[in-house]
Amino acid sequence: MAETLSGAQTALDYITSRIERARRRFGPPPERVQLVAVSKTFGADAIGPYLEAGQRVFGENRVQEAKEKWPTLRDRYPDVQLHLIGPLQTNKAREAVALFDVIETVDRDKLAGVLAQEMARAGRQLPCFVQVNIGAEPQKAGVPVAEAVSFVQRCRAEHGLIIEGLMCIPPEGQPAGPYFALLAELGRQAGVGSLSMGMSGDFERAIAMGATHVRVGTALFGQR
Ligand SMILES: *Cc1c(COP(=O)(O)O)cnc(C)c1O
């Protein structure tokens, strides 16, 4: 784990250069690939150096945990952009809307409806991603592949959400490429511009398949 500014800078530079190399090698147009630094389980002390080194986009998977550490960090770095990348319960939607800037895990109508209400109430229209259960895993969150496109349409037309992209977590222990390709195809069908896919072990492959957002935890912060 990088506990110092120079350690954080080195880790960030290394991941950023790998992202850039993958983007140049495979990426179609010059569209930038956004690094979402996944800081879950790491405390403010560990995150600080990455902020100091210039990283501004972070991912957290739990509302409660984000609430404990981010408001203070945000006071010091007001331009931080926090992505919710974990499952969201409707009873936490209000807090999520107050704490986060992007919700990546919209996956059912009830949640879409409650989020829309809470965003209207707070006067904060957050961009969202629809999470797709790309490997049809029963224990995983996400809308089924066959329903992804119609769900995006409903989120937009019925719930009035801004759906910027699709997000997925492929099954562990299998090559992720085909799952990334499937998400990219669903993204084309749904007419979304962004794809959040790829983690520490496979973000270059994800970029090759069209990722616009890669969510990297371990490779930046070390083992959790
Ligand atoms: C933890 C997590 C990541 C980061 O995983 P690493 O393998 O540590 O890079 C990415 N996406 C989601 C949804 C996560 O929960």
The ligand as a MOL file (V3000), in Angstrom:
LIG
                    3D

  0  0  0     0  0            999 V3000
M  V30 BEGIN CTAB
M  V30 COUNTS 15 15 0 0 0
M  V30 BEGIN ATOM
M  V30 1 C -13.7840 -3.9810 -5.3780 0
M  V30 2 C -14.3640 -3.6680 -6.6910 0
M  V30 3 C -13.5380 -3.3190 -7.7770 0
M  V30 4 C -12.0270 -3.2700 -7.7130 0
M  V30 5 O -11.4990 -4.5610 -7.7260 0
M  V30 6 P -9.8970 -4.7840 -7.7930 0
M  V30 7 O -9.7680 -6.1760 -8.2690 0
M  V30 8 O -9.3890 -4.5720 -6.4130 0
M  V30 9 O -9.3420 -3.8020 -8.7450 0
M  V30 10 C -14.1540 -2.9970 -8.9780 0
M  V30 11 N -15.4930 -3.0090 -9.1150 0
M  V30 12 C -16.3130 -3.3500 -8.0870 0
M  V30 13 C -17.7770 -3.3490 -8.3120 0
M  V30 14 C -15.7790 -3.6890 -6.8580 0
M  V30 15 O -16.6080 -4.0160 -5.8500 0
M  V30 END ATOM
M  V30 BEGIN BOND
M  V30 1 1 1 2
M  V30 2 1 2 3
M  V30 3 2 2 14
M  V30 4 1 3 4
M  V30 5 2 3 10
M  V30 6 1 4 5
M  V30 7 1 5 6
M  V30 8 2 6 7
M  V30 9 1 6 8
M  V30 10 1 6 9
M  V30 11 1 10 11
M  V30 12 2 11 12
M  V30 13 1 12 13
M  V30 14 1 12 14
M  V30 15 1 14 15
M  V30 END BOND
M  V30 END CTAB
M  END
